[in-house]
Amino acid sequence: MKRILIYIISGVSLLLSSCGREFLTVRPIEDLTGNNYWQTKNDVDMFVQGLYSNFRNATMNHAFFTSTGDFRCAPIVRTPGSNGAGSFMNHLTFLKYNDLNGLFAQYYSTTRLYSGGGVPAENSDYFGFKNIRNWGRFYLLIQKANIAIYEIGRLESGVISDTEKKRYIAEAAFLRDLSYFFLVRLFGDVPYYTSAYFTDAVGRTPMLDVLEKTYQDMLSYYKDLPWSYTDQTLVGNKAMRGSALALMMHINMWLAGFSDLDKSQYYRRVDVLGKELVEENEGAYDLLPLENTKQIFKGRTKEGLFEIVQNYNYGELFHLSAPYADYVLRAPYKTHSITKSYIHYEPDFMKEMYPEEASDARKTFWFEDIYATNGDFVCLKYTNVFADENNEDFNPDDNQIVFRYADAILLRAEALAELSDEDGAKDMLNMVRDRANATLITGESGQDLKDAIWWERVRELLGEGHFFYDLVRTKKVLNSDYTSVPMSVSAFNQRAWTWPIDASAYINNPYMTPNRYWNF
C-alpha cells in the first residue's frame, strides 16, 4: 500500500506542477530516488506503464484526434436531421472552416450553454477543446519520461537486466518524442527540454529544431525496442521498434515539409527507415486481409504499430466524444435511437477518393452507403462492441490507432516519389492497393504519381487522425484540389494551422509567446 501511495502522490504532484504556479517545475529529486522508490522491477514497470496512461489521458479524454486531425479543413457535412445537426455540434462547422476563434467564442455565448447541461458555459468543456489548447497534459508525460530515463539509467545492477533497462528507457524516450511530435503539430514552436526534475522557465524552441532533436533522440534509442512482443496483449500497445520507425518517418516528413534546407536529406531518411521497417521486421508486421477489418481496428495485430488501448469488458473506455466512430455510425451499429450518422462527406470528395467505377474492396469492407448524404453513410472501420444490454449509447471499443503499417508504407512511397525513384514509390503504393484488390498503379509519373500517393493516404487512413496534418505538412491545405475549404497563404504563413495556447502557459514565464493568429 505504501508503494502504491508513492505512485499516486508522484503523479498528482507532477500534474499540479505542470499546470500550477511554476511552469515546468516538478518534485525535488530526493522525493523519487534512493530509499523512496526505484527499488524493484515492479517499481520500474509501474512507472513506465503510467507513461502510457498519461498519453491516453492527453488524447482520449476529449475529442482530440477528430478535432485536430480528422475534421479541420475537411469536406465534412453535418447530416440534416441527425444529432450532429444541432447547436451542440457546432464545433464541426468551426473545425471545417478552421475558425478556432469561433470555436472558443462558444464558451462565452449568451445564446446557449456550451454543454447543454445547465452549467455556466465558460465552465463547461464536454468536447475538451480547452484541454487540447492546454499543453500541460503532454508536458506532464514529458516530465515523467525524463525522470524515468534518468532514474532507470542509474539503477544498480541486479534490479533489472541490462536488456530490460535499455528497453524501458527506449519506451520512455519514444513516449517523450511522440509527445513532442504531437506538440509541434498542434502549436509549432514549443518549449523543449530533456532534463529530469526540470525547474527553469523556458521559451519556445523553433519547431524544426524540436523535430530534429526528437529524431536524433529516437534514433539513439529505437534499436533497444523489440520488433514485437510474445505476449499478444502487449502488441501495439507498448512501444515497438516499428512504433519508433514510424514516428521518425513522420518527423522527417514534417521536416521536409517546412525546412528551407535540402529536403532530399529528409526523404532519404524516410526511405532508409521505411526500408528497415518493411524488409527487416522479422515477420512482426504485415497488411492483414480486409476481411479482418474488425481485428485490425480492435487492435493488437501485425498491422498496428502503435495504438492507445481501451477495453469495454474492463470499463476502460475513451470519452464518448473521442472516437471518430461517434460521428460516422448509426443504428444498427449504434443504439437504435441514433438513426443517422452525424456527418457525411461532400459527394465530390468521396467520388474523388473512391471513384464509383473503380474496383476497390475498401468500399465494401469499410463503408456502407458510401456516397449517401441522407444520414445512411457509415464508416465501418470501427464496428466492434457498441452498446450494453440496456441499449445505452457507447462507442465501439476499438483501440485508437496512432501509427499503422499501411501509413508507414505510404510515407515511404511519398518519400521515394520525391526522390524520383518512381518504380520504388509504385512498389510501396501498390502494396496497399493490392491488399485492397484495387487496380495497381503502373503508368503514372511526376505529379500524377505524387497525387496518386496523396489520395491513397486519404482513402486508406480516413478517420485515423492524419487528414489535416497531411494537408499542412505538404501545404496542400492551400490548394482547393485537395480540400474544398483551403487555407489562404497569408493565414498559413501566420500559422493558422496551429492551435491557440492556453493562458496557463504564461504563468510566471516571461519567455512565453502566443500563437498570434488566434485571438483567444
C-alpha positions as a printed NumPy array, in Angstrom:
array([[  0.   ,   0.   ,   0.   ],
       [  2.829,   2.4  ,   0.841],
       [  4.372,   1.906,  -2.6  ],
       [  1.003,   2.48 ,  -4.327],
       [  0.615,   5.748,  -2.439],
       [  4.036,   6.855,  -3.648],
       [  2.919,   6.347,  -7.268],
       [ -0.283,   8.309,  -6.687],
       [  1.461,  11.15 ,  -4.888],
       [  4.165,  11.45 ,  -7.535],
       [  1.563,  11.608, -10.315],
       [ -0.527,  14.241,  -8.539],
       [  2.47 ,  16.408,  -7.7  ],
       [  3.676,  16.295, -11.288],
       [  0.24 ,  17.244, -12.567],
       [ -0.01 ,  20.165, -10.204],
       [  3.454,  21.379, -11.087],
       [  2.728,  21.285, -14.807],
       [ -0.473,  23.305, -14.553],
       [  0.063,  25.454, -11.497],
       [  2.066,  28.416, -10.358],
       [  5.511,  27.422, -11.606],
       [  5.829,  26.409, -15.24 ],
       [  7.652,  23.12 , -15.865],
       [  8.544,  22.564, -12.211],
       [  8.497,  19.051, -10.741],
       [  9.212,  17.423,  -7.391],
       [ 12.67 ,  17.612,  -5.837],
       [ 14.985,  14.807,  -6.858],
       [ 15.188,  13.301,  -3.365],
       [ 11.438,  12.546,  -3.347],
       [ 11.614,   9.905,  -6.058],
       [ 15.037,   8.39 ,  -5.54 ],
       [ 17.04 ,   6.273,  -3.14 ],
       [ 15.058,   4.627,  -0.362],
       [ 11.723,   6.027,  -1.531],
       [ 11.487,   4.492,  -4.981],
       [ 13.138,   2.628,  -7.878],
       [ 13.904,  -0.398,  -5.744],
       [ 12.363,  -3.238,  -7.758],
       [ 11.463,  -4.227, -11.298],
       [  7.828,  -3.646, -10.345],
       [  8.668,  -0.028,  -9.482],
       [ 10.126,   0.462, -12.942],
       [  7.315,  -1.345, -14.728],
       [  4.557,   0.565, -12.933],
       [  6.188,   3.923, -13.585],
       [  6.677,   3.213, -17.293],
       [  3.13 ,   1.846, -17.588],
       [  1.993,   5.127, -16.082],
       [  3.532,   6.956, -19.047],
       [  1.155,   5.149, -21.405],
       [ -1.73 ,   6.146, -19.162],
       [ -0.546,   9.757, -19.32 ],
       [ -0.548,   9.634, -23.12 ],
       [ -4.051,   8.158, -23.086],
       [ -5.184,  10.941, -20.753],
       [ -3.656,  13.583, -23.013],
       [ -5.56 ,  12.352, -26.057],
       [ -8.605,  10.179, -25.341],
       [-10.471,  12.025, -22.579],
       [-11.743,  14.52 , -25.131],
       [-12.28 ,  14.927, -28.885],
       [ -8.565,  15.122, -29.662],
       [ -7.888,  13.09 , -32.816],
       [-11.087,  14.119, -34.588],
       [-10.741,  17.825, -33.776],
       [ -7.041,  18.109, -34.582],
       [ -6.567,  15.602, -37.382],
       [ -9.825,  14.498, -38.985],
       [-12.177,  17.474, -39.247],
       [-10.096,  20.658, -39.657],
       [-10.338,  21.873, -43.273],
       [-12.127,  18.618, -44.106],
       [-15.033,  18.37 , -46.583],
       [-17.462,  17.133, -43.94 ],
       [-21.188,  17.878, -43.898],
       [-23.396,  17.803, -40.818],
       [-26.218,  15.434, -41.729],
       [-29.633,  17.184, -41.635],
       [-31.97 ,  15.638, -39.111],
       [-29.181,  13.91 , -37.199],
       [-27.928,  14.626, -33.692],
       [-24.905,  16.178, -35.364],
       [-27.015,  18.918, -36.916],
       [-27.898,  20.623, -33.636],
       [-26.105,  23.535, -31.99 ],
       [-24.347,  21.136, -29.618],
       [-22.269,  20.008, -32.626],
       [-21.407,  23.496, -33.905],
       [-17.745,  22.633, -33.458],
       [-17.952,  20.574, -36.653],
       [-18.585,  23.716, -38.694],
       [-15.923,  25.74 , -36.892],
       [-13.341,  22.994, -37.418],
       [-14.252,  22.547, -41.076],
       [-13.642,  26.227, -41.75 ],
       [-10.662,  26.404, -39.364],
       [-12.42 ,  29.016, -37.265],
       [-10.926,  28.354, -33.848],
       [-11.839,  31.874, -32.726],
       [-15.468,  30.947, -33.298],
       [-14.937,  27.576, -31.654],
       [-13.728,  29.137, -28.415],
       [-16.196,  32.02 , -28.552],
       [-18.899,  29.416, -27.906],
       [-17.748,  29.161, -24.315],
       [-18.901,  32.716, -23.717],
       [-22.021,  32.689, -25.85 ],
       [-25.14 ,  34.223, -24.298],
       [-27.422,  32.249, -26.632],
       [-26.689,  28.747, -25.368],
       [-24.757,  26.829, -22.784],
       [-21.78 ,  25.076, -24.308],
       [-22.515,  21.791, -22.573],
       [-26.267,  21.956, -22.855],
       [-26.235,  20.806, -19.257],
       [-27.328,  23.887, -17.325],
       [-23.909,  24.978, -16.082],
       [-22.138,  28.24 , -16.928],
       [-20.832,  27.916, -20.468],
       [-17.305,  29.04 , -19.661],
       [-17.018,  26.255, -17.077],
       [-18.177,  23.501, -19.409],
       [-15.947,  21.612, -21.818],
       [-17.694,  18.435, -22.91 ],
       [-15.603,  18.032, -26.071],
       [-12.399,  19.095, -24.318],
       [-11.262,  21.902, -26.597],
       [ -9.714,  23.704, -23.631],
       [ -7.782,  20.525, -22.902],
       [ -6.414,  20.498, -26.441],
       [ -5.05 ,  24.026, -26.21 ],
       [ -3.565,  23.341, -22.762],
       [ -0.31 ,  21.509, -23.369],
       [  0.113,  20.641, -19.678],
       [ -1.011,  17.033, -20.167],
       [  1.722,  16.394, -22.713],
       [  4.327,  18.143, -20.586],
       [  3.309,  16.026, -17.614],
       [  4.164,  12.984, -19.727],
       [  7.435,  14.566, -20.897],
       [  8.431,  15.383, -17.313],
       [  7.755,  11.843, -16.157],
       [  9.526,  10.323, -19.176],
       [ 12.61 ,  12.417, -18.433],
       [ 12.549,  11.197, -14.838],
       [ 12.162,   7.583, -15.969],
       [ 15.136,   7.818, -18.333],
       [ 17.309,   9.375, -15.625],
       [ 16.308,   7.068, -12.784],
       [ 16.303,   3.823, -14.759],
       [ 19.686,   4.731, -16.233],
       [ 21.253,   4.933, -12.797],
       [ 19.696,   1.794, -11.3  ],
       [ 22.125,  -0.524,  -9.587],
       [ 22.86 ,  -3.775, -11.378],
       [ 20.585,  -6.621, -10.388],
       [ 17.33 ,  -4.641, -10.162],
       [ 16.649,  -5.328, -13.828],
       [ 18.773,  -6.822, -16.606],
       [ 20.751,  -4.622, -18.984],
       [ 18.38 ,  -5.573, -21.81 ],
       [ 15.352,  -4.63 , -19.744],
       [ 16.969,  -1.371, -18.696],
       [ 17.587,  -0.397, -22.322],
       [ 14.038,  -1.328, -23.33 ],
       [ 12.38 ,   0.637, -20.518],
       [ 14.488,   3.697, -21.328],
       [ 13.661,   3.356, -25.032],
       [  9.939,   3.157, -24.203],
       [ 10.164,   6.353, -22.156],
       [ 12.129,   8.063, -24.926],
       [  9.528,   7.013, -27.501],
       [  6.662,   8.477, -25.473],
       [  8.654,  11.66 , -24.841],
       [  9.465,  12.093, -28.54 ],
       [  5.934,  11.192, -29.591],
       [  4.637,  13.881, -27.235],
       [  6.975,  16.489, -28.711],
       [  5.875,  15.497, -32.212],
       [  2.23 ,  15.93 , -31.259],
       [  3.008,  19.273, -29.6  ],
       [  4.765,  20.589, -32.718],
       [  1.826,  19.62 , -34.922],
       [ -0.513,  21.414, -32.524],
       [  1.444,  24.544, -31.641],
       [  4.5  ,  24.888, -33.901],
       [  7.323,  26.185, -31.701],
       [  7.227,  24.589, -28.237],
       [  9.471,  24.506, -25.133],
       [ 11.976,  21.654, -25.385],
       [ 13.889,  20.025, -22.567],
       [ 15.088,  16.531, -21.694],
       [ 16.493,  17.008, -18.183],
       [ 14.916,  15.213, -15.251],
       [ 13.424,  17.389, -12.486],
       [ 13.498,  20.459, -14.75 ],
       [ 12.679,  23.726, -12.943],
       [ 13.533,  26.613, -15.277],
       [ 11.08 ,  28.823, -17.132],
       [ 11.849,  28.492, -20.847],
       [ 10.578,  29.965, -24.071],
       [  9.521,  28.253, -27.257],
       [ 12.141,  26.386, -29.289],
       [ 11.773,  26.678, -33.108],
       [  9.731,  23.749, -34.341],
       [ 12.323,  22.482, -36.808],
       [ 14.893,  22.323, -34.019],
       [ 12.46 ,  20.372, -31.85 ],
       [ 11.749,  17.947, -34.686],
       [ 15.437,  17.38 , -35.414],
       [ 16.184,  16.852, -31.726],
       [ 13.359,  14.339, -31.352],
       [ 14.523,  12.46 , -34.453],
       [ 18.11 ,  12.265, -33.202],
       [ 16.892,  11.26 , -29.745],
       [ 14.716,   8.439, -31.068],
       [ 17.468,   7.332, -33.433],
       [ 19.74 ,   6.727, -30.451],
       [ 17.224,   4.504, -28.653],
       [ 14.977,   2.708, -31.144],
       [ 17.082,  -0.431, -31.595],
       [ 16.649,  -1.183, -27.896],
       [ 12.952,  -1.83 , -28.594],
       [ 11.776,  -5.284, -29.75 ],
       [ 10.15 ,  -5.755, -33.12 ],
       [  7.154,  -7.191, -31.249],
       [  6.16 ,  -8.981, -28.03 ],
       [  5.47 , -12.648, -27.404],
       [  2.631, -11.563, -25.105],
       [ -0.139, -10.774, -27.595],
       [ -1.813,  -8.341, -25.182],
       [  1.213,  -6.042, -25.47 ],
       [  1.436,  -5.952, -29.276],
       [  0.861,  -2.415, -30.488],
       [  0.014,  -1.183, -27.005],
       [  3.629,  -0.865, -25.918],
       [  6.33 ,   0.822, -27.951],
       [  7.952,  -1.485, -30.507],
       [ 10.754,  -0.864, -32.969],
       [  8.139,  -0.349, -35.665],
       [  6.464,   2.317, -33.496],
       [  9.731,   4.246, -33.317],
       [ 10.489,   3.841, -37.025],
       [  7.032,   5.164, -37.948],
       [  7.472,   8.131, -35.59 ],
       [ 10.848,   9.006, -37.112],
       [  9.377,   8.733, -40.614],
       [  6.595,  11.162, -39.721],
       [  9.054,  13.563, -38.067],
       [ 11.212,  13.658, -41.189],
       [  8.239,  14.226, -43.479],
       [  7.382,  17.266, -41.353],
       [ 10.988,  18.442, -41.552],
       [ 10.831,  18.078, -45.327],
       [  7.546,  19.961, -45.481],
       [  8.746,  23.029, -43.576],
       [ 12.517,  23.167, -43.928],
       [ 14.235,  25.62 , -46.275],
       [ 17.23 ,  23.273, -46.462],
       [ 17.739,  20.465, -48.95 ],
       [ 14.566,  18.415, -48.484],
       [ 16.062,  15.321, -50.081],
       [ 18.058,  14.562, -46.92 ],
       [ 14.808,  14.074, -45.023],
       [ 13.238,  11.995, -47.779],
       [ 16.328,   9.776, -47.823],
       [ 15.97 ,   9.262, -44.082],
       [ 12.336,   8.212, -44.572],
       [ 13.365,   5.772, -47.283],
       [ 16.046,   4.19 , -45.08 ],
       [ 13.715,   3.962, -42.089],
       [ 10.897,   2.589, -44.231],
       [ 13.187,   0.011, -45.832],
       [ 14.183,  -1.247, -42.391],
       [ 10.543,  -1.352, -41.302],
       [  9.341,  -3.276, -44.344],
       [ 12.308,  -5.536, -45.123],
       [ 13.882,  -6.251, -41.729],
       [ 10.943,  -6.59 , -39.355],
       [ 11.43 , -10.35 , -38.797],
       [  7.797, -11.038, -39.626],
       [  6.463,  -8.716, -36.937],
       [  4.303,  -6.566, -39.248],
       [  2.01 ,  -7.236, -42.156],
       [ -1.015,  -5.921, -44.013],
       [ -3.92 ,  -8.126, -42.994],
       [ -6.778,  -9.089, -45.329],
       [ -9.587,  -6.537, -45.325],
       [-11.875,  -9.328, -44.143],
       [-10.051,  -8.861, -40.821],
       [-11.061,  -5.195, -40.523],
       [-12.661,  -5.7  , -37.121],
       [ -9.495,  -7.271, -35.801],
       [ -7.26 ,  -4.554, -37.298],
       [ -9.103,  -1.744, -35.538],
       [ -9.823,  -3.695, -32.398],
       [ -6.041,  -3.747, -32.138],
       [ -3.104,  -5.964, -31.169],
       [ -2.484,  -7.227, -34.713],
       [  0.534,  -7.284, -37.01 ],
       [ -0.819,  -4.179, -38.741],
       [ -0.803,  -1.967, -35.656],
       [  2.467,  -0.142, -34.997],
       [  1.223,   1.894, -32.048],
       [ -2.241,   2.128, -30.52 ],
       [ -3.99 ,   3.547, -27.48 ],
       [ -5.831,   0.75 , -25.743],
       [ -9.385,   0.567, -24.423],
       [-11.436,  -2.421, -23.328],
       [-15.217,  -2.442, -22.961],
       [-15.227,  -5.537, -20.745],
       [-12.971,  -3.895, -18.167],
       [-14.686,  -0.495, -18.254],
       [-11.625,   1.139, -19.853],
       [-13.438,   3.355, -22.334],
       [-12.483,   6.546, -24.083],
       [-14.635,   9.628, -23.605],
       [-17.764,   9.436, -25.766],
       [-16.576,  12.436, -27.801],
       [-13.128,  10.98 , -28.524],
       [-13.516,   8.35 , -31.296],
       [-14.15 ,   9.083, -34.954],
       [-16.742,   6.31 , -34.832],
       [-19.132,   8.514, -32.871],
       [-19.676,  10.688, -35.947],
       [-19.92 ,   8.035, -38.671],
       [-22.012,   5.225, -37.18 ],
       [-25.774,   4.842, -36.813],
       [-28.181,   2.042, -35.958],
       [-27.71 ,  -0.916, -36.083],
       [-24.056,  -0.101, -35.393],
       [-25.025,   2.239, -32.545],
       [-28.003,   2.349, -30.227],
       [-31.399,   2.255, -32.009],
       [-32.11 ,   5.921, -31.234],
       [-29.235,   7.054, -33.469],
       [-30.834,   6.597, -36.877],
       [-28.489,   8.85 , -38.851],
       [-24.733,   9.265, -38.853],
       [-23.814,  12.723, -37.597],
       [-21.722,  13.536, -40.66 ],
       [-21.062,  12.503, -44.214],
       [-18.55 ,  13.806, -46.736],
       [-19.134,  16.032, -49.717],
       [-20.075,  13.775, -52.655],
       [-17.361,  15.153, -54.957],
       [-14.739,  14.379, -52.325],
       [-15.98 ,  10.829, -51.82 ],
       [-16.07 ,  10.192, -55.553],
       [-12.558,  11.564, -55.968],
       [-11.379,   9.369, -53.118],
       [-13.333,   6.299, -54.191],
       [-14.437,   6.673, -57.836],
       [-17.757,   4.962, -58.454],
       [-16.452,   2.859, -61.314],
       [-13.169,   1.87 , -59.634],
       [-12.617,  -1.574, -58.171],
       [-11.62 ,  -1.296, -54.518],
       [-12.587,  -3.73 , -51.754],
       [-12.365,  -0.981, -49.148],
       [-15.613,   0.443, -50.479],
       [-17.334,  -2.749, -49.333],
       [-15.448,  -3.613, -46.168],
       [-15.058,  -0.092, -44.797],
       [-18.263,   1.662, -45.843],
       [-21.998,   1.313, -46.088],
       [-23.917,   3.715, -48.361],
       [-20.597,   5.328, -49.155],
       [-21.985,   8.213, -51.245],
       [-25.14 ,   8.815, -49.178],
       [-25.973,  12.313, -47.949],
       [-29.199,  11.485, -46.061],
       [-27.632,  10.028, -42.912],
       [-27.197,   6.473, -44.181],
       [-23.429,   6.93 , -44.691],
       [-21.412,   4.692, -42.376],
       [-17.676,   4.122, -41.989],
       [-17.362,   0.502, -40.93 ],
       [-13.737,   0.598, -39.803],
       [-14.914,   0.84 , -36.203],
       [-17.805,  -1.552, -35.563],
       [-16.97 ,  -3.7  , -32.553],
       [-18.952,  -3.637, -29.252],
       [-21.14 ,  -0.52 , -29.142],
       [-23.95 ,  -0.944, -26.561],
       [-24.806,  -2.848, -23.408],
       [-27.958,  -4.795, -22.671],
       [-29.765,  -1.581, -21.694],
       [-29.069,  -0.199, -25.166],
       [-27.137,   2.754, -23.807],
       [-25.074,   4.806, -26.189],
       [-21.448,   3.612, -26.302],
       [-18.827,   3.82 , -28.998],
       [-17.013,   0.735, -30.304],
       [-14.276,  -0.497, -28.016],
       [-11.626,  -0.445, -30.73 ],
       [ -8.183,   0.845, -29.88 ],
       [ -7.211,   4.275, -31.18 ],
       [ -4.725,   3.717, -33.976],
       [ -1.804,   6.158, -33.811],
       [  0.508,   4.518, -36.376],
       [ -0.42 ,   1.68 , -38.715],
       [  1.766,  -0.331, -41.076],
       [ -0.076,   0.94 , -44.168],
       [  0.572,   4.527, -43.044],
       [  4.34 ,   3.934, -42.895],
       [  4.378,   2.149, -46.262],
       [  2.662,   5.121, -47.904],
       [  5.034,   7.596, -46.232],
       [  7.907,   5.719, -47.815],
       [  6.11 ,   5.777, -51.176],
       [  5.741,   9.539, -50.858],
       [  9.427,   9.988, -49.992],
       [ 10.561,   7.795, -52.893],
       [  8.412,   9.77 , -55.325],
       [ 10.012,  12.985, -54.085],
       [ 13.435,  11.366, -54.635],
       [ 12.401,  10.492, -58.218],
       [ 12.537,   6.755, -57.509],
       [  9.196,   6.245, -59.175],
       [  9.449,   2.47 , -59.513],
       [ 10.166,   2.154, -55.788],
       [  7.304,   4.525, -54.994],
       [  4.899,   2.441, -57.087],
       [  6.044,  -0.745, -55.378],
       [  5.177,   0.721, -51.978],
       [  1.921,   2.247, -53.178],
       [  0.847,  -0.996, -54.799],
       [  1.458,  -2.97 , -51.599],
       [ -1.5  ,  -1.092, -50.133],
       [ -3.589,  -1.159, -53.304],
       [ -3.007,  -4.859, -53.842],
       [ -4.328,  -5.611, -50.356],
       [ -7.47 ,  -3.666, -51.317],
       [ -7.877,  -5.514, -54.65 ],
       [ -7.6  ,  -2.114, -56.305],
       [ -6.142,  -1.554, -59.762],
       [ -2.367,  -1.282, -59.483],
       [ -0.633,   1.976, -60.386],
       [  1.649,   1.479, -63.379],
       [  1.844,   4.359, -65.839],
       [  1.641,   7.394, -63.578],
       [  4.704,   9.583, -63.125],
       [  5.665,  13.026, -61.867],
       [  2.873,  14.96 , -60.193],
       [  0.288,  12.367, -61.219],
       [  2.146,   9.731, -59.201],
       [  2.51 ,  12.069, -56.235],
       [ -1.215,  12.809, -56.374],
       [ -1.972,   9.086, -56.55 ],
       [  0.017,   8.571, -53.352],
       [ -1.727,  11.507, -51.688],
       [ -5.192,  10.169, -52.467],
       [ -4.142,   6.7  , -51.373],
       [ -3.26 ,   8.093, -47.956],
       [ -6.647,   9.824, -47.82 ],
       [ -8.634,   6.709, -48.709],
       [ -6.563,   4.312, -46.618],
       [ -6.264,   6.471, -43.473],
       [ -9.639,   8.253, -43.378],
       [-10.729,   8.679, -39.775],
       [ -7.323,   7.836, -38.302],
       [ -6.275,  11.397, -37.444],
       [ -3.984,  12.13 , -40.432],
       [ -6.005,  14.173, -42.938],
       [ -5.379,  17.711, -41.675],
       [ -1.765,  17.056, -40.737],
       [ -1.062,  15.664, -44.216],
       [ -2.673,  18.759, -45.725],
       [ -0.463,  21.008, -43.602],
       [  2.928,  19.335, -43.985],
       [  2.505,  19.054, -47.781],
       [  0.968,  22.554, -47.992],
       [ -1.903,  21.04 , -49.948],
       [ -4.117,  22.837, -47.435],
       [ -3.557,  25.886, -49.684],
       [ -4.988,  24.143, -52.746],
       [ -8.692,  23.576, -53.465],
       [ -7.785,  20.482, -55.496],
       [ -7.268,  18.653, -52.213],
       [ -9.818,  20.245, -49.894],
       [-12.941,  22.29 , -50.518],
       [-12.039,  24.542, -47.577],
       [ -8.455,  25.629, -48.283],
       [ -6.454,  27.987, -46.121],
       [ -5.103,  31.264, -47.515],
       [ -1.356,  31.665, -47.962],
       [ -1.249,  34.613, -45.568],
       [ -3.158,  32.694, -42.895],
       [ -0.881,  29.672, -43.325],
       [  2.234,  31.824, -43.014],
       [  0.807,  33.26 , -39.788],
       [  0.419,  29.665, -38.611],
       [ -3.338,  29.436, -38.741],
       [ -2.752,  25.678, -38.798],
       [ -1.771,  25.735, -35.11 ],
       [ -3.975,  25.86 , -32.014],
       [ -4.072,  28.831, -29.634],
       [ -2.009,  28.326, -26.474],
       [ -3.816,  28.268, -23.157],
       [ -3.213,  31.163, -20.757],
       [ -1.793,  28.793, -18.126],
       [  1.41 ,  28.528, -20.193],
       [  2.226,  32.176, -19.469],
       [  2.002,  31.996, -15.675],
       [  5.348,  33.014, -14.178],
       [  7.028,  32.522, -17.541],
       [  8.324,  35.767, -19.064],
       [  9.732,  33.901, -22.069],
       [  6.433,  32.557, -23.376],
       [  4.867,  33.987, -26.558],
       [  1.448,  33.271, -28.112],
       [  0.378,  31.936, -31.494],
       [ -0.669,  35.365, -32.632],
       [ -3.05 ,  34.308, -35.392],
       [ -5.658,  33.394, -32.769],
       [ -7.435,  35.941, -30.586],
       [ -8.224,  33.5  , -27.764]])
